[in-house]
Amino acid sequence: MIKADIYKPTFMLLMVIHLVWLTSCGCNNRKQPQEATEVVGCAQSLQVLIKHSGWKSPFKSNFTAEIESTDDKKLRVQLSIPPNGGSRTAHTIGWIVIDEQKKTLSDITNDPENPEPITYQLKDWNRFTTCFHEDAENPSTTGPVLQLSDLFTEGSTTAFSPKDLNKDEPNIKQFKAKLTRFEQQHKGDQLNTEDFSILINYEVFDNSNTYVNSSWLTYFLNKYHISPLKLNEAFEQAITQEDFNAVKILLQHGFIVSDQQLKAARLAKENSVRLTHYNLQNKRLDESGDPTFYDEKESKIDAIQQLINSQYQANIIQDNDGFTNLRESKSKTSNIVRQIQNAEHIKVLDNIGEWWQVETVSGEKGYVFWTRIKSGKVTR
């Protein structure tokens, strides 16, 4: 079901944009003849279906349409306009629902519970729906290179897991087709971990309308054999956004906690305390009078701090030789400070790169190659 409260802030913005448009453009109410359009691909056929329809919008000549989600033969389409001015992101201007079973087109921008029917041309409808189902059944490697953000789009919900991919449901079939194309384009270990940000949830903020089942994070970590060395940014993002599931998954994948992550957790806790104070003392408004959007009841920062502190304290040396060398600098040829025996506890001060700065129980500092450091097991 589409929740009405998701759309309220966008609706108010749309009203302002619409009023600006009315006062700034030379509007012509006469019906304009439709131009002949050569349609290539499903994305353009969707664009043409909406452009030739009875959808009423001042942005009809310059918009993009993207299928946001599918459910029970219904396709929810997000409509956007290109970024302008100093903005780098597109602006959402509305939503349309395509109901294949009832063969209806509806505008749900103003009120999802009471959609406005939209007329359309049958040839445009048939062209799009045919293309949509053919595309789902026959994925192609041609076209633009897909990124994770193309699989999990901003503002969408991906509640199903990798185990559900064989289910005969329209939204899953469409996703599977896109995933197949993605994996054909990204073979081996060719995946940018900076794109993992879309897989980190932030449910503690109630203005978030994007959700991805956490099992997809596990899926891509394993599918592309992502090294723990590449996960610092994702781990600290998971802390900041209080995604407890993501924190546990990254620890299970072999991420080792250092002083840097403990610091990130302390800052996240301070931010949580600050926002909670505003919620209780200032009617959920921050120092600038803006909403905090922070839901302290959903906060997971205490659990995250407890877990990563225990992992930090469990960091030990584990080497096939029974010991490893603590060196003065980040090189196997540098001077040896002393030998650290297996199972000896250490503090990891910095986990950037392959040589990590550590401190022994007795206070000596130096560098150890990262594969010699292990921590406790994490259960979900």
N, C-alpha and C positions, 0 to 999 in steps of 0.2 A: 504493500500500500504506500502511496506517496503522501508524505506528511506535509500538511499545509504550512506549518511554521517554518519550514525550510525556505519557502518562497517569499515570506513577508519582507525581509530587508531588501531583496531584489526588486520586489514590486514597487516599494517606495522610490528606489533609485530609478526605476523605469518611468515612473510618473514625472520625475524631475527632468529626465532626459527628453521625454516626449514634449513637455511644455517648452523646453529650450528649443526643440526642433520646430515647434509650431510658430514660435516667435522669430526664428532666424531664417527660415527657408521661404522661398517663394512657392507656396503650395499650389498645386494644380489638381483640382478635384475631378477633372475630366478623365474618363477611363482611357488608358493608353493601350494601343495594340501590343500584343505579346510578340516578342521577337522570336524568330526561329532559333532553336538551340540544338546544337549537336551534342548529344549526351554520350559521355564516355565513362563507364564505371558506375559502381553503386553509389559512391559518395555524391557524384554529380546528379544521378537520377533522383536521389533524395532531395538535393537542392532544388531541382526543377519541379518536383512534386509540390514542394512548399511554395516556391516562387510563383507557380501558376495557379495556386489555390486561392481561396477566399480569405486567407490569413491577412488581417489588418494590422499593418505596422509601418511606421515611417522609415524603417530600415530594410524594407523588402528588396531594395536594389543592391544592398551591400551587407550580406550576412553569411554566416557559415552554419551548417547543421551537422550535428554529430549524434549518433545513437548513444545515449547515456546508459541505458539499461533495457533489458527485455524481460517480460514476465507474463506467462499465460497468454501468449499470442499478442501481447501489447508491447509496443516499442516506445520508450520515452526518448524524445529527441531534444537535445539542448541546442538553443539558438544563441549565437554570439555575433558580435561585431568586432572588427579588428581593433587592436590597441591604437590609441592616438595620444598626442602630447608626449608627456614623459612616461606614460605607462608602458610596460613591457608585456602585459598580459591582455588577452581578449576580454571583452565585457559581456557577461551573460545578459540577454535581453528577453528571454522567455523559454517556455517549454511547450512542446506539442506531443500529444500521444497518438500513435498510429495503432488502432485496434484492428488486427487482421481478421479476427473472428466476426466482428460486427461490420467490418469494412467502413470504419469511420475515422475521421481526422478531427482532433479536438485540441483547442488551446486551453492549457491549464495554468497559464501564467498568473492570472489574477485570482483564481480560486480553484485549486485542485479538486475540491469536492463538488464543484459545479462547473464542469468544463464547457467551453463555448464551441459548438459544432462548426466545422470549417468545410466548405464545399471544395471539391477537387475535380480534376479531369481524370476520367477512368483510364485513359492510355498512360498517363503519368503514374497512376497507382499501380497498374499491372506491370509496367516496366521496372519500377522500383522493387516491388515485392518479389518478382521473378529473379531479379538480380541478387537480392538479399539472400534468398534461399540457395541459389546456385553458388554464391560466394561462401556460404556456410558449409556447403558440401564439398566444394573444390577449392581449397586454399591455394594461393599462388605466391611464389617468391618474388614476383615482379612488383614494381611500385616502390614508393619511398621506404627507406629502412625504418622499421618500427623500433620504438624505445619502450621501456617499461611503462612510461607515462601514457603510451598509446593503448596498452592493455588495461591499465588501471587509471582511468581518466579522473581528473579532478572533479569532485562533486558527485561521484558515483559510489555505489555500494557493491562490493564483491564478497558476498557472504558464503558462497560455495567454496569448497576446497579442491585441491588436485584430485582427491579421491572421487569427486563428483563428475569428472570430465566425460565419463561415458553415459551420463544420464541423457535421456531424450527430451531435453528442454531447450526451447529456442535460444534463450540467452546463453546457456552453456555451450550449445553447438556453435553459436557465433563466436564466443570467446575462444573455444578450442581451435577454430579455424584460424583466428588471428594469432593464437599462441603457436600453432604449427608453423605459420609463416615467420613469426618472430624467431623461433628456434632454428629454422632453416637459414635465416639471415645472420644469426649469432651462433656460430658453431664453435666447439672447443671451449676455451676459456675467455672468449671475446665478449666481456660484459663490463660496463663501466659501473663500479660500485657507487659512484655519486648518484646514480639514478635510483638507488635503493631507498631514497627519502620517501618515495611514493608508497613504500611498503610499511612505513612506520606510522602507526595510528596516533591520533591525539584526541581521544574521546573525553579527556578531562576538560576540554574546551567545548562548550555547548553550541558554539557557532560552527563547529566542524560538521560538514556534510559529506565527508569522504571516509570510507571504511574499507579495509582490505583484510580478509581472513588471514591471520598470522601464519597459517601453514604455507602460504605462498612465499613468505620470507625463507622458511626452511627449504622449500622446493628449489628456489633459485640459488641459494647458498650451496646446496648439494649438486644441483644440475651443472653448475659452472665451476665447481671446485674452488670456491672463493677462499683465498688465504686469509687467516685472521689478521694478518698485517695490513689488510686493506679495509678493515672494518672500524677504525677509530671514529671516523665521522659518523657512521651509522649508529654506533653504540652511544655516542654522546648525544645524538639527536633523540634516540630512544629514551635516554635519561631525561632530557629537557622536556620532551612531550609526554613523559610519564607512561610510556608504553611498556608495561611490566612484561607482557608476553614476548615482545621483541628483545628485551634485555636478556631474558632467560634463553631464548633461542640462540642469540649471539654468543652467550657464555657456553652453551652446549656445543657450539661449533668450534670452540677452542680459543675464544677471545680471553686474554689475560688482563685483569684489572690492574691499573697503575695509579699513582698519585693523581694523575691528570683526570681520571674518571671520578675519583673520590671528590676532587674539587668541583667537577661539573655537577655532581649530585648535591653537594652543599649549596651551590648557587641555585639549583632547581628547588631545593627545600626552602631557601630564603625567599624565592619568588612565590612559592606556594603560600608561605606564611603572610607575605605582603598582600597577595590577592585575596586571601581569605579574610584578612583584616578589612580590606575595602568592602568585601561582600557583607560583612557583619556590621561595620560601623558607618559605611557610606552608601548604603542601598545599592551595592554591587557596581558602583562607579569608581573609577580610578582617580588619581590626582588631577587629571585633565577633564574629568567629568564624563569620560567615555566608559561604556560597559566593559567589565573585566572578561566576560564570557567564561569565567573560570568556575567549574563545578567542583567545589571542595569535597563533595560526597564521592566523587569518582577518582579522587586523588590516589595515586599509587606510589608517591615518592617515598613514603616511609618504608614500604615493603622493598622498594628498589634499593634504598640506602642500606637496609639490613642485609640484603642478599649480596650486594657488591662489596660491602665491608667484610663479610664472612669469606668471600672469594679472595679478596686481597690478603687476608690473614692466612689463607690456606696455600698461598703461593710457595712452592718448594722447588728444589733442584732435582732433576731426574735425568741421569745420563747413563748410557750403556757401560761406560768405564767405571761407574760407581762414584764419580766426582766430576766436577767441571772447574775450569780455571777462571778466577776473577781477574780481569785484566785492567790495566791502567787506562786504556783508550779503546776505541771501537775497531780493533784489529786483532787477528789471531797471532800477529807477530809482536804485539806490544808486551811490555813487562807484565809478569804475573804478580798480582798482589798476594794472593793465596789460593789454595784449593778449597772449594765448597763441596762438602760431601752430599751424597744423595739423601733426600728427605729433609735436608736442612732448610729451615724457613728463611725467606728473604722478603724484603720490601722492594717492589718494582717501582722505581721513581719515575721512569719514562719508558714508554713502550712504542716509540717511533722508530721505524727502520728495523734492521735485523739485529743490531747490537743494542741491548737494553741496559740502561743504568739501574743498578740495584744497590741495596744496602743490606749487609749481613746483620745477624742478631747482635754481633759484637761491635757493630758500627762502622765496619770497613765499607767504603764505596768503590765501585768499579763497574766494569761492563761484562755482560754475559751474552752469548749468542742465544737468540730468542727460543730456539727449539729445545733448549735445556731447561726451560721453565714450565712447570705444570701447576694446575690448581685442582680444587675439589670438583666432584661431579655435581651437576645441576639437574634436578628433576623438575618436570613441568606439572 
